[in-house]
């Protein structure tokens, strides 16, 4: 679970294990350390005031590896240089003759998280719900994060998660993006006002720049900053994967998604993201298998049922598609688009049009995503209507960055008007994923 981590303060320095960062208190700048030196310093700080043997350092820093005899000495020397420490009169790392080393400075631990237990409990509940996004869950998560912030206004990570919650409500059609994205930006900036090094907030602003502003360069800058601040930031790897897949870099997207999964293996959202990358790459059998893994974590996730159904349809398995879709009936609006697309793909045109009409008549307060309507029109061969919906997708800034690679729009690839719309997004150069034989 994404939670605040401990940082250590000693002398003129602070050490952040999660971000693997040593910072000078005098300058505020990061101090360069190679991996071996950082791990050596980390182990010494964690065992401050204890005598640490060379063998203990070898086991901790180079587990199971054969290294040269003076590896420990070199790492300790690098630590001393970074700390500007004099071994003859040490402030930080003292040598203990014949025994090893001792970190001799006083170490204070600081928790970046909420100081209020009630706030942290609301944060935990919100985070758990946020990893299973959907219309109802996202509203529930928002309420929990708002309670966490009310209990502890300086809880930066709760502000960042609230920002993500707003952003996902725009992506999942809970709200229009124009309603969802401004509060997402505001919450991310609130997190950074409290903690300028909040990697999660940088990652969310990156995804807002990518999906809302269509600014790929700025999105990349913010994402690199997020990963620099915290190489283990789950949300950064997750949204980096989404961005990479949107521009057709599928193998890199899978690497990023699986890194996120390694950090948070029980998050249903990232398991679903892996399936989406496979789907967008045209690897439908693998995507179906991954969606099944996702549904084992949350059998009620409507989007996972719907996308798994769509994968079956792409393989020509309409019976399997209908069987999977049967589980998605709990929320008709979330599954109506796939019902209409399946009917159109099977040639059941009139039924598909009736399903589309139901999709376009939501209950009060429900938002119909133009992306869904565009998919149905494309499947029906209604090019003019599909292009009109795509214009709404671009103008409303909802999932537009996947237009070039989403299989529903393959029938439009040869149309210069569709290509012109991709050029508006800066993604007109992408090669579409080839269609699978039916």
Secondary structure, DSSP 8 states (H G I E B T S, - for coil): -----EEEEETTEEEETTTTEEEETTT--EE---HHHHHHHHHHHHTTTSEE-HHHHHHHHSTT----TTHHHHHHHHHHHHHT--GGG-SSEEEETTTEEEE-S--EEEE-S-S-HHHHHHHHHHHHHHTS-SHHHHHHHHHHHHHHHHH-TT-HHHHHHHHHHHHHHHHTTSS-HHHHHHHHHHHHHHHHHH-TT-HHHHHHHHHHHHHTS--HHHHHHHHHHHHHH-TT-HHHHHHHHHHHHHTT-HHHHHHHHHHHHHHSTT-HHHHHHHHHHHHHTT-HHHHHHHHHHHHHH-TT-HHHHHHHHHHHHHTT-HHHHHHHHGGGTTSHHHHHHHHHHHHHHTT-HHHHHHHHHHHTS--TT----HHHHHHHHHHHT-HHHHHHHHHHHHHHTSSGGGTTT-GGGGGGTT-HHHHHHHHHHT-TT---------
